[in-house]
Amino acid sequence: MALKILILTPRIPFPLRDGGSIAMNQSIQAYLEQGCQVSVLSLNTSKHWVDENDLPSYYHALHLFRTVYVRTHINPLSAFFNLFSDKSYHVTRFVNKDVEKALVSILQQESFDVIQFESIYTSPYLSLARLHSKALCVCRVHNIEHKIWQHLSQHESSFLKRRYLQLLTSRLKKYEMEILHQFDRLLTISNQEKDWLESQGISRGYYLPFGVDTHPHLPVVQQDVFSCYHLGSMDWVPNVEGVQWFVEEVWREGFPEYPALTLYLAGRNMPVSLVSDSKRNLVVLGEIDDALVFSLSKNIMLVPLRSGAGIRIKILEAMALGKTIISTRVGAEGLGLTHGKEILLADSPEEFRAAILSCLQEPDKAKQMGQEARHHAETYYQTQVMYQHLVQLLSNPSTLANA
């Protein structure tokens, strides 16, 4: 009998413009491909509103699909009054009575074997799910959320803003640690999260990374050898922080050895502070139509992340394409990559500059590194294999408890 799964998502996971959407969408597709009966309840948020008529055809294969509009934009007034409570403002923005009604309605008309909560931002509905269902409740841990905000508060120069971020972070941490203890299982997107949770006494983690499908027939695209690029959603604070640091600390000095070398920045919601500058060979593209063609047309992928957890989906996608990748150690955490074999690791401006120059000076070695990265992705991150194993375990919860 097909496994019956209900997935709760904090937004509609489409279009596939950022890591969160890609990972959530992958779960939906992978479960369908494994023959599961999949239902989805999505918050259609004000920040990431999606016209349901634009959704791809495989959404029609869902057993049930419902959305509820929720206004999640930061409201200065509600943020101010939140100061006088002990609740996490990050999480309370996702609490909505209409979502509660929709969830109860679904659970009253359908029975499920598994309810999968995508991130802690859907976890406020866990108690309601427990009340109306006997399903196994699992949480997909995309990040240890409070650690991201903890890092940001530590690097905030404004005293008042830093104290405010510290308050928000402490409340988020308290909530996160309490709620994660309450799930039957945690599906961690990297071993980094799994190990950290175990260090905090939460031993119910199961490693479910983002999977990739290597492309047997890639389109033929002419590559600009003298190019570096960053591709990522710029409404995620760690991406903005990392890119701005790279532009100011690494790229501003230029590369006189290679005067044609150009940096391309692509991604939705590009901040106004990042603008194209022909004098510095900097091209800011913003959102692009075809990420695959864009990536193939560029040479060196840069991942200058300085904060954040989870697994870097864009790195995995680049690995599947055989790209040459230079990343900070934070950016490459959890992928099991070896410096100098599948990737180059750099944390300081000097290390980044040296890594870029080495790729340009030794192109054959850089290309070989990309092929090693592709082989690593094929070996450890095949989507079909991972979800086949997961579905078998979810069908037998006692086995999952020991996985």
C-alpha positions, 0 to 999 in steps of 0.5 A: 500500500502506498505511503500516505504523506502530508507535507506542510510548507512555510511557502509554496515551493515554486518557482525554484529560485532559492535553496529552500524552494528547491529542497521542498520541491524535491521532496514532493517530486521524489515522494511522488516518484516513489509511488507515495500518495502525497498531499501538500498544505502550503502557506502562500505568503505575502513575501513569496506569493505565487499564482497557483495557475503558474505551478508545474503539471506535477502538482496535479499528481498530488492527492490534495493541494491546499494553500492559505494566504498568510501575511508574513512581512515584518510589521514594525508595530507587531515587532515592537509589541513582541518585545514585551512577550517571550515568543519568537518573532521569527516564528509567530509570523507564520502562525495563522488561524486559517492555516489551523482550520485548513489543517484540521479539515484535511486531517478530519477527511484524510488519514496519513502515515507521515506528516512532514513539517518543512523547517521549524516555521511550520512547527507551530502546527505540530500540536494540532497535528498530534491532536487530530492524527496518529501519523509519524511527525517528522521535521525537515531541518534545513538549517539550525535557524538560531545559529544563522541569526546568532552569527549575524548579531555578532557581526552587527556594528550598531549597538542597538540593532545588535542587542535587538538581534541578540534578543530575537536570537535567544528567543528563537533558540529557546523555541527551536530547541524545545520544538525539535525535541517534540518531533518523532524524527528530524530529517537533517539536510546535512550531517553538520546539523545531525551532529550538532543536534546529537551534541544537544541531546537530540538523537533522532536525526536522519541524514537526508541531504539535497539530492542531485541528478547528473545531466547526461546531455548538457546543452552546448554553451560557450564558456567565458574562461575569464569569468567568476560567478555567484548564483543565489537568492539575495533575500537570504541574509547570509548570501548578501553578507557573503557577497558584499564581503567578497566584493569589498574585500576581494574583488576591489583590488582587481586582478591585474594579471588577468584584466579581462576577468569579470565577476557576475552576480545573479539571483533574485532580490539583488540589493540596491547596494550592489551595482554593476561597475565596468571599472571593476569588471563587476556585472550585476544581473539580478534574477536570470531566466535559465540558471543552467545555461548561466552556470555553464557559460561561466568558469569559476563558481564562488561561494563566499558564505560566512554564516549559515548552516544546512547544505549548499544546494547551489554547490551540489548543483554546480558539482553535478555540472562539473564546475570549478568551485571556490568556497569558504569552509562554512559554505562547504560544510557538510558536503564531505569535500576535500580541499584541492580535490573536489573544491578549493577552500578559502576564508580570507581575501588572500586565500580567495585571490590565490585560489582564483589565480591558481584556477586561471594559471592551471586550467587543466587542474581546475577542470579535473577538480570539477570532474572530481566534484561531479563524481562525488555528487554522483556517488553520494547525492543521487536523489532516487536512491536516497528517497527510495531508502527513506520511504522504506524506513518511513514505512517501518517507523521502528526501523527508522528509529534505529537508522 
